């Protein structure tokens, strides 16, 4: 027989699962244990003491006296021979006849001779015995007792303990099946684990503590004009309120009603790094668990199913058990139909466990009734409200975490079950469903990690010699950033939760801000500061929705750089029409995939001086809007797949610099129209497919810089050298073989670049350009450098690497401003110079010369 502990182990669950056991499940578990005790007690009593005692019912027709002839015809069925005390004795048992002793047996053999004496002996013995004789021995009683136990007793009396045990085991299994089923127990185990960690997390305590503090501050602010409160009066709970010196989160957290039990909040609310990392991991676990569990309602259906099974089981047990209460009786009539063996047809039996079984049965029925009513209540609770939806509305009202979302399906059902245990669990769990709470945690952890000293170490100086700080992939903007009051440039990259607070007003030197995939939110005070002080703003985005709306309201902004996708269905949201608010905007830089220049860009045309459009290879088709931008001085249209110079450009009378880099321009016959652009001084047609320069270029007399590198030029026309104001000429990386002698006409030429061509001879007229400061002759076929290079007294940069030279002229030493750092040549060629020339070139090597490119 198994013990109670072995059977009870069927209902064992992890101790942590108790939070998912409402009061009715706990009550039913206790009832099941009591029913188990009833079953085991009844079974033990039945195995040890249960028996039936039967006596034959004597019929009135049976003659109590034994006839002589009957005694003489006795059926001797059993004879036992024993030895003892030096003589044998014999016992003879007769069925259906009086008991015969050995003495009587000897007399019976000679009864025909002495009948009178025998009859007198029998009468004497009958007078000596009391009661009614049955003429049955012990073995016959055992036989009939066992037979009548199976024939006369009702089957329920014999199997009652086993039925109770089986039913109870089924009820126990039904109650805890959802904890054992693989597809649900994993989710339940994960939920209980996360819930316990959320409940015990220091971050939960901190969030609740600061909520209480903020509520207290809000209540004080409402009492405007009132007298200060006495010290013993508080608008919120005094327990756990942080001191005035304790840092607090800007938004409030949870707040619970006073009548609810709450864990005592410690006075110290500083969260250490380890607790912060654990809390951040919990936020991620809760997010993933919610996405996983909300997809199905298997746990809910399984719980409803097992409750229905228990209810049906209760009805079934109650229906058939009630009928057997009256069948359990102490007395029973038995008709075994073994008259040929016993001699009697009917027996009257008593069941010694009848009264005990009847009491146990009534107790069992009472327990089942209570169990069934609880099952019915459970079904009522399951269908009374939609348990597949859970609302945190009450929590949102009691706290400032108004963004806690409602949940559904199995996630909602588990929270409903937890509420039956303690509603404080779900309230504290809600802290980890709030994005506001998560952002606060990130902010606290961020401020602990990025202190003022650490940020100061990351400050560097950029190419413009300005102090710059670049923050990359952080959870937010550390508060200590705003203490760097001498910072000039602030770059924020991949910080999705960036928030610029009012403390930015301390950064009086800040004039340039970079937001790379960082839709920063700005407080009102901070916006007022940026509106009055910010001069340059860079915004990099994937979709136009990432551009903060406040960008278009910076009235004092002078430079705006937009980098991202604008040619999409959402490009209407870009708000370029809102650029009209940027009344001081001078430079607009757009790096995108535009197919046309937005017509509304003309709203900023009156004050826009520089427009830059860098496409990603998308063909820019519509350019008519350029005609209205008469004040633009610099125009860049790069990588726009232009095949010709747009005619709209010729209307820009104030244009000074034009850059058409990386297009598909093959011919520039329209260059003659540039003669109307009197202010045009710089023309950049590099990285195109131009094969020739028209002679009409001579009409662009004011041109000072001409960039034609990375094209397909084979010759330089003499018309180019008629541009007397030309100071910079770049024809690098073409197929030019000869430098025309007319180059000597360019007396103002300061920078000449012809690297990567096929030049083999340098004309002497080149060295008449005495104002040359930069001369790039690398990667050609030049075999010698004329000694007249000494005439270039202002030369600071000379590139000769990649030619066919075997020596360098010693006259290089006469180029007074040329130093070794500005001489790009192979080492072995440099070694061919005389030692005194080397010494001259090596002097003041620390001085850097600008090449003017």
N, C-alpha and C positions, 0 to 999 in steps of 0.2 A: 504494500500500500504506500502511496506517495504522501508526502507531508504537505501541510498547508503552505509552507514557504515555497515549495516547488511549484505548486499551482499558482500562487500569487505572483510568481516571477513572470507570468504571462502578461501581467499588467504593468510591469516595471518600465519606466521611461526615464530619460535623463532628467536629473533634478532641475536643469535649466528650463525644461519644457513646462514647468508648472505655471509659467506666466501665460501659457496658452490653454490652461485648464480653468474654465469658468466654474462658478460654484456648483452648478448642476452636475458637471462632469466629476468634480471632486466628491460630491455627495453620492453619485452613482457608483463611484469606485469603492467607497466605504460600504455601500449596500452590497456590492458584489463580494467584498471580503466577508461580510456577515453571512451571505448565502453560501459562500465556500465553507465557512465554519459549520453551518447547519448540515451541509452535505457530508462533510468529513466526520462530524460527530455522529450523524445518523448511520453512516457507513461503518464506523468503528463499532457502534453498539450492535449493529446488525451482524457483523462478523463474529463478535465475541459472545453475545447474549441472546440473540434472536433464535427462538425455538417455538415449536408447537407441541402441546401435550394433549393426547387424545385418549379417550376411554370409549369402549364399545357401548352402544345403546342396547340394553337387554330387552328382547321382545317378550311380551306377556305370554306367548305360546310356548316358550322354552321351558321344559321341565327341569326344575332345579335339582331333582333327585336323579341319581345315576342308577339305571337298571342293571341287573346282574349280567344280562346278555350283552348289554352295551359295553360293560367293562370287559366282558370276555372277548368282544370283537374290537377292541381298541386298536387304533392304527399307530403302531410304534414307528415313529419317524426318526427319532434321534436317541442314540444311546451313547453315553459317555462313561468310560471306564477309568477309574482312578485307583491308585494304590495308596494305602496309608494305614498305619497302625496294624500291620501284619495281616490285613484282609481286604478283599475287593468289594466294592459296592457298585451298584448299577442304578442309573436314573433313567426313567422312561417317561417321555412326554407324549401326551395324547392330545390331538386336535379334535375338539367337539365332544370330549368325554371327560369325566372327573379325573383328577390327578390320582395316579396309582403309585403307592409306595412299594418297595420290595417285599415288605411283609404282606401287604395286601395281595401282591402278585402271586406269592406262594399260596395264598389262600384261594386265589381265583382259580388256580389250576385244579384245586380239589373242591371247588364250590359245589359241584354236583353231589358231593358227599356231605358238606356242612353248610348249607345255605342260610340257615337261621343265624348262625354265629357271625357270618359276614355282614349281613344286613344290620345287625345290631352295632357292629363296629363302625359302619359308615354313618349311621345316625348319631353315634356318639361324637365323631369328628366334626360333623356339621353343626352340632350344638356347641362345640368348643370354639369355632371360628366366628368372627363378627363381620358385618357388611355383606355385600353381594359379590360372590366370586365370579371372575371372568374366565378363569381357566387359561390365561395367557401368561407367558413368561416374559422376561426382560427383552430378549431379542425380538420378539414379536411386537412389543411396544415401540422399540426403536424403528422397526420397519414401517409400522403404520404411521408413526409420527413424521417420518421423512416423506412418506407418500402423501399424507394429508397436507404437509407444508406446501407441496407443489400443486395439489389439487384443490384444496379448500380455500387457501389464502388468495385474495385478489392480487393480480400481477403488480398493481401499483404499490402495494405494501412491501413486496419483495424488491422492487427496483427503484423505489423512491429516492434513496441516496444517490444512485448513479444518474438518474434523470436530473436531479438538482445540480449535480456536479457538471454534467454536460451542458445544461442550459447556462449555468453561470460562466463556464469557460467561453461559450459562444458570445455572451454579453460582454465579457472582458475583452475578448479579441475585437469585437465590433467597436468598443469604445476607444481603443487605442490603435486601430488599424492605420489611421492616417499618419501616425507617428512612425509606422514601420514600413509603409509602402515606399519602394525606392524612389518613385518619381515625385513624391511629396516630402519625404523625410529629408532629402537633401536641401530642398528649399526652406523647410522649417528650421533645420539645423543652422543654415546660413542666416536666416532671419533672426533667430534667437541670439546667435553669436553677435551679429551687428547691433541688435537692440541693446544687449547688455553693455557692449563697449560704448555705445552712444549715451547710455544712461550714466555710466561712470566716468565719462570723459571730462577732464577739467575744463574743456572748452564750453561744454554745456553749462557748467556752473558759472563760468565767467560771463557767458552771454546773458544768463538770467540775472546775474549780479548787476551787470551794467545796465540792463533794462530797468531794474528797480531804481538805480541811480538816476537814469535819464528821466524816468517818470517823476522822480522827486524834483528834478530841476525844472521840468515842464510845469509842474504844479506851482512851483515858486514863481515862475515867470508869469503865470496867469494872475497871480495876486499883485498886479501892478498897482501902485499907489497905496498899497496896504502897508501897515507897520510890519517890521521884521517879526518873524515868529519866535516864540520862546524856544529855548534850547531843547526842552523836553517834548516839543511838538514836532512831528515829522509827517510829511505827506506820503511817505512810502515806508515800507518795512525797513527798520534800522539794521536788521541782521544782514550781513554780507555787503553792506553799502561801502564802496571804496572811498578812500579818503580823497581830499581835494587834489592831492598831488599825484594820485594814481592816474595813468593815461587811460582814456576812455574812447570807445568807438563812437563815431559821429552819429550813427543811427542806433535806435533802440532795439533791444532784443526781446526775449520772452517776458511776459508778466503773468503771474498766476494769482487767482483770487486768494484772499487771506485765509479762507476756511479750508483750503487744500493743504495737505501735509507737504512740506518742502524740506529738502535737504539743506542743512545749515551751510550758508555760503561763506567761505573764508574771506577774511578782510583783504588778503593779498590777492590781486587779480592779475598779476603778471604771469604770462604763460611762457614756460621755458621752451627751448627749441625742440626737445624731444616730444613734449606734449603737443606742440604745434604740428609737428610732422605726423604724429598719430592721428590728430584731428583731420588733417588734410587727406590722409589715406582713408579715413572713415567717410568723408564726403564723396570720394571716388567710389568706394564700395557701395554706398547707399545709392548712388546714381546708377551704377551697373545693375545692382540687385533690383531696383525699381523697373528698369527697362526689361529685365528678364522675367519678373514675376507678373507684371501687369499684362503680359501677352496672353495669359490663360487663366481659367477659373477652376482648374482641376482640384485644388485643395478644397474649395467651397463645395463642389459637387460631391467629393468623396465624404466630407463631413456630413452633408445632408443625407447621402446614401446610407451611411452607417447608423445615423439617427433613425431613419425610416426602418431599417432592419431591426433595430432594438425595439421600436414601437410595435412592429408586426410580431416579433418574438414575444413581447409582453402579452399581446392579445391572445396569441396562440396558447401560451402557458396558462393563462387565466381561464380560458374557455374549457380546456380539458381537465385541468387540475381540480377545479371546483366540483366537478362531478364525482370525484373519488374521495371527497371528505367523508361522506356517510358510509362508504364501503369499508372503511377501516374499523373493525370491531374486535372486541375481545373474544367472543364466542363464535364458532363456526361449526357447521354440520358437514361431515365428510362421508361420502359414499365411494369408497375406493374400488369396489367391484373385485375384491379379492377374497370372496367368501370361501372359495375352495382352499385357501391357504390359512385363513384366520378363523373362519367360522362365524364371523359377524358381517353384516351388510352395512351397517351405519355406525358412525362414530361421532362423538361430540368432542370438539377440540377447543383449546384456549391458546391465544397468541399473546405471549407475555410482553411484547413490544408495542402492542396496539395503542395503548394510551399515550406512550411516548411519541410514536410516529404521528399520531393524530395532532398532538400539540406542535410537533415540528412542522407538519404540513400546514397547519393554520398560520404558524409564524412565517413560513415560506411564502404563503399566499399574501400575507400582509406586506412582506418586503417587496414582492413582485408588484403589488398594487402601487406602493409608493414609488418604486422604480418606474413603473409605467406612466404615472402622472408626471414625473419629472421629464420623461421622454416627450410627452405631449406638450409640456411647457417649452421644451427645447425646440420642437417643431414650430410652435407659435412664435418663438423669438426669431427663428430662422426666416420665417416668411412675413413677419410683421413689418420689418423695414428692409430696404434694399441693402443687403450686406456686401454687395459687390461694388458699392460706392462709399467712399469715406471722405468726409469734408472736415477740413481744419478751420472752418469758419469761426468757431468759438475761440480757437487759439489765435487766429489772426486778429480778432477783436480785442483780445486780452493782451496782445503783444504788438510790437511795432514791426514784426516780421510779416508784413502783409502779402508777401509774395510766395508764401507756402502753398504749393499746389495741392489740389484734391487728387486722390488716387483711386484706383478702380481694381476690379477683379480680385485675384488672390491677395494682392498687397492690401487692399481695403479690408478683406475678410480677416486677415491676420491682425490688423490694427483693431478691428472690432472685438476680436477675441481678447486681445491684450487689455482693452478698456474694461472688460469684465473682471480682470485681475486688479489693475490699477491704472487709472487714466493718466497718471503722471508719466508713465512710460511713453505713451504716444505723444504727449506734449513735449517732452524732452527730445523725443525722436524727431519731431518736426523741425528742430533747430538745424538738423542736417539735411533737410529738404529745402531750406531757404537759400537762395543765391545771395541774398543780402548778408546772411550769417557767414556764408562761405567767403564772401568778399572781405568781410571784417577780419576773419581769421587770416586770410592771405595778407591783409594789410598789417596785422600785428606781427606775423612771422617775417614779413618783408622788412619791417622797421627794425626788428631784432637783428636781422642778418646784415642789412645795409645801413650801417651807422654813418655818421658824419665823417669819421676818419677814413672809413673804407671808400666812401664816395670821393673824398678828396684825393685819394690815391689814383682814381680812374680819370681824373681831370687831366687833359692834355692841351697842347697848343696846336691849332690847325695851320694850314698854309697861309692863312691871313693873319697869323700871329694872334689869334683870339683864343680865349680859354673855352674849351669844349668838353662836354660830358655826353657820352654815348651809352645808353642803357638798352640792353638787348634781352628779349624773352624773359621778362620778369612778370610776376603776377599783378603788379601795380607800380605806382610811382612812390618810392620811399619818401616819407615826410622830410627826411634830412636833406633831400635835394633842394628844397626851398630855403635851406640855410646857407647855400653856396651863393652868397649875395654878389660875388664878383664874377659870376659865370656869364659868358657872352652868348654861347651857343648851347642849346639843349636838344639832344637827339633821343627820341623814344621810338624803339623799333620792336614790333611784335609784342606789344603790351595791350591785350584786348580790354583789360579793365582799368585802363589809365584814367586817373581823375586828378585834375588840376585844381588845387584848393586855393583859398584866399591867401595862403602864405606866400604865393608866388609874387605878391606885391613887394616882398622884401628884395627880390632879385632886380634891382634897379638897372643893372647893366645888361640884362637879357634883351636882345633885339632879334635873335634868330631862333626859330623853333622848327624841328623836324618831327613829323609824325608819319612813320613808316608802318603801314598796316596797324594803325593804332587810333581807333575812333574815340579819341579822348573826350571825356565829359568835363565841363568847366563850370565851376560855381559862379554865381553872379558877380561877386567881388573880384574874382580872378579874371572874368571876362572884361570887366571894366578896365582892369590894369592892362591886359593884352591889347585891348582896343586902342589904348592911348600910347603904348610903348613898343609893341611888336612892329618890326619893320620888314622881316623876311620870314616866310612860312613855306615849308616843303611838306607836301602831303602825298604819300604813296599808298595806293589802294588796289584792291582787286575788283571791287564793284563800287559804283558811284555812291551807293548807300552808305559806304564807310566814311565818306567825307563829312565831317561834323558840320552841322548847319551854321554854327557860330563863325565859321571861317569867312562866310560871305558878309559878315557884319563888322569886320575889322576895318574901320574907316581910315585909319592911318597906315594901313599896310601898303608897302611899296613894291614888294616882290612876292609873287605867288608862283609856286612850282607844283603842278599837278601831274602825277605819274600813275597811270593805271588805264583800265579799260573804259573807254567812253563810247565806243561804237557798238551799242547793244540796245536791247529794247528798253532798258532802263535809263538810256542817256538823256531822256527828257527830265530826269530827276537831278541832273547835274547842277542845275541852278546857275548856269552861265549867265542867264538873264538877270540873276541876282548880283552879278558883278558890278552892276551900276552903283551899288552901295559902297564899293571900294573906290572912293573918289580920289585917293592919292596913289593908286596903283600905277607903277611905272613899268614893271617888267612882268610879263605873263609867259610862263614856260609850261608847255603842255607836251608830255611824252605819252602817246597813246596810239590808237589805230583809227584815226579819223578819216572819213571819206570826204568830208567837206569842213570848211571852217564855219563854225556856228555863226549865223548872222547876228545873233544878239551880242557877239563879242564887240560889235561896234559901239556898244553902250559905254565901253571904257576907252574907246578910241581917242577922245579928246585929250586924255592925259597919258595914254600908253605910249612909251618910247621904245620898247623892245618886245617883240613877239617871237617866240621860239616854238616851233612845232616839230617834234621828233616822232615820226611814225615808225611802226614796226615792219614796214614793207607794204602796208596797205596803200593803195593808190589814192592820192589826194586829187579829187576831180574838180570840185567846185571851189573857186578862189575869188569869186566876185566880191566877197565881203572885204577883201583887202583894199579895194579902191577907196573905201571910206576912212581908212586908217591913215590919214594924211600926215599925222604927227609921228608916225613910227620912224625911228632912226636906225634901228637894227632889226633885221628880219632873217630868221633861219627856218628853212624848210628842208629838213634832213630826212633821208630814207623815205621819201613820199612817192617814189616811182614816177617822178616827173620826166617827160621826154623832151620837153622844150622849156624855155624860160617863160613863166606865166606872164601874160600881157598885163594882168592887173598890177603887177609890180611897177610898171612904168608910170603909174599914176601917183606913186608915193614920192612926192616932191622933196620931202625932208629925209629921205632914205640916205644913210651914210654907209651902211655896211650890209651886204647881202651874202648869205651863206646858203648855197644849194648843194651841200655835201651829200654823197651817197644816193644819187638818183640815177636815172637812166638817160641823161641828156647826151645826145649824139652831135648835135649841131647848135651853134650859138650865133646864128646869123642875126637874131633879134638884138644882138648886143649894141647895135647902132642906136637903138632907142634909149640906151642909157645916157646918151648925150644930153637928154632933157633933165636928167637927175644931176643937177649941178653940185650937190653935196656928196655924191657917191664917191667914197675914197677907198673902199675895200670891197673886192669882189672875190668870192671863194666859190670856185667851180670844181673843186677837187673830188676825187673818187666818183667819176662819171665815165662816160664812154666817148668823150670828145676826141675827134681825129684831126681837127685843124682849127686854127685861130683866124677868124676873118680879119681882113685889113681894116675893116670899119672900126676896129677897136681903138684906132687912133683918135676917134672923136670923143672918147671918154677921157678927156684931158686931165681931169682932177684925180684920176685913179692913183693911189699911193701904194696899194697892196694888191697883188694879183696871185691867186693860188690856183694852179692848174695841175697839181700833182695827182698821180694815180689815174691817168687818162691814157689815151692811145695816140699821143702826139708823136710825130716823127721829125718835124721841123719847127723852128721858131721864126715867124715872119718878121721882117724888118719893122713892121708897123708897131710891134710891141715895144721896140726900143725908142719909139718917138714919144713915149709917155714920160716926159721930162720930170714929172713929180713922183715917179715910181721909186719907192724906197725898199720894197720887198717883192721879190719875184721867186716863186716856188714852182718849179717844173719837174720835181723829183718823180722817179718811177714812171717814166714814159719810155719812148724808143728814140730819143733824140741822139743824133750822131755828131752833130756839129754845133758849136756855139758861134753864132754869127759875130762878125767883127764889129757890127753896129752896137754891140753891148757897151762899147766904150762911151756911147752917147749918154748913158744913164749916169750922170755925174752925182745924182742924189741917192743912188742905189746903196743900201746899207746891208741888205741880207739877200744872198743869192743861193738858192738850193737847186742843185741839179743831180742829186744822188740817184743811183739806180738807173742810169741811162747807158748810152754806148759811146760816150765821148772819149776820144783818144788823144786829142791835141787841145791845149789851152791857148787861145789867141792872146797875143800880147796886149790887145786893146782891153782885155778883161782887167788888167792891172792899172788901167787909167781910172777905174772907179775907186778913187782913193778913199772914199767914205765907207768902203766895205768893212763891216764889223764881223759878219758871219759869212763864211764861204764853205758850202758843203759840196765836195767833189767825190765822195765815196762811191764804191761799187760801179766804177766805170772802167775804161781801158786806157787810162792815162799812163804814159811811159816816163814822162819827166815833168818836173815843175820848173818853169822859167825862173831865172834869178830875179826877175822884176817883181817877184812877190814881195820884195823888200819895200816896194812903194806903198804897200798897204799898211800904213803906220797905225791905223785905228783897228786893225784886225785883232779880234779876241778869240775867235773860234775858227779852226781850220780842220776840216774832215778830209782825210786822204785814204782812209782804210779801204781795202778791197780793190786796189788798182794794180798796175803792172810796174810799179816803181822799183828801182834798184838802189836809189839813194835819195836823200833830201838835200836841197840847196842850202849851203851855209849861210845864205843871205836871210834865212828865217830869223836869225838873231837880230836883224835890224827892225823887225816888227816889234816895236817897243811894248805893245800891250799884250802880245801873245805869250802865253805861258804853257807849260807842259799839260796842265789840266784842260786846256782848251785845244790841244793838238791831238786829234784822233788818228793814230797811225800805228802800224805794227811796231813791235819793240825792236826788231832787228834793223828797221829803217831808222828809228830814232838813234840807234847806236852808231849809225854812219856819220852823224853830225860831229863836228869838231867839239872838243871838250869845252872850249870857251863858250860855244853856242849852247851847249847843254847847260852850263852854269847859268847862262842868262835865262834860259827857258825854265830852269828849276827855281828861280828866285820867286819868292812870295807865292809859293804854290797854294797857300791857304786862301788867297784872294779869289773869289768866285766872280766870274763875268757873266752877265746875262747875254744870252744869244739872241734875244729879241724875237724868238719864234712865237 
